[in-house]
Amino acid sequence: GENVEQHPSTLSVQEGDSAVIKCTYSDSASNYFPWYKQELGKRPQLIIDIRSNVGEKKDQRIAVTLNKTAKHFSLHITETQPEDSAVYFCAASFGSGNTGKLIFGQGTTLQVKP
Amino acid sequence: KAGVTQTPRYLIKTRGQQVTLSCSPISGHRSVSWYQQTPGQGLQFLFEYFSETQRNKGNFPGRFSGRQFSNSRSEMNVSTLELGDSALYLCASSMDRGIQETQYFGPGTRLLVL
């Protein structure tokens, strides 16, 4: 079936530490993998995405890695700050061609302690 | 550019009623996807519309339907409401220029079914 598993469900780190969130997906045909950050009461906002023809992508303190063979991808946040505290969702595209069908993981609540 | 907008923002209905939610995409965006967000199930894909046609569908009952107009605005309808339909309904739009594009989310419509 169409499935994205995300771990851990909660993550607590000290300010300045790194945080890693991992996701696996079920369909080897998935080719687009975005990560969204959702603060309480707000809409999900894209923080980084990666396509299947790339193994790694970095944007300042945020990086995403993709292992197509193993069907998993990870979000890495370095030098965490209290404002990084939020729920993070990974997602994978499902369906043929250009598809607006994203299947989301269950989310990770990240708490960064000052 | 204005972001994705959704109306109404809040809605209270009773079981058995029906409801229509509206989504206006970012200007120039042609794809609109709808998601249901609940604490227990996370973000679940409902359907996607592109060029006034449903391009993808999730695993929701037929009570959930949608449509897209020629200006790319989209509506979703839920008939015979059940208590379990209480959720935040999010729409997301993307440009879709022949490749997988970023989905930008609206603020959501919070539906409470009593």
Interface residues (C-beta under 8 A of the other chain):
Chain A: N31 Y32 P34 Y36 K42 R43 P44 Q45 L46 D49 R51 F89 A91 S93 F94 G95 N98 T99 G100 K101 L102 I103 F104 G105 Q106 G107
Chain B: S31 V32 S33 Y35 G42 L43 Q44 F45 E48 F50 R55 N56 G58 L90 A92 S94 D96 G98 I99 Q100 E101 T102 Q103 Y104 F105 G106 P107 G108
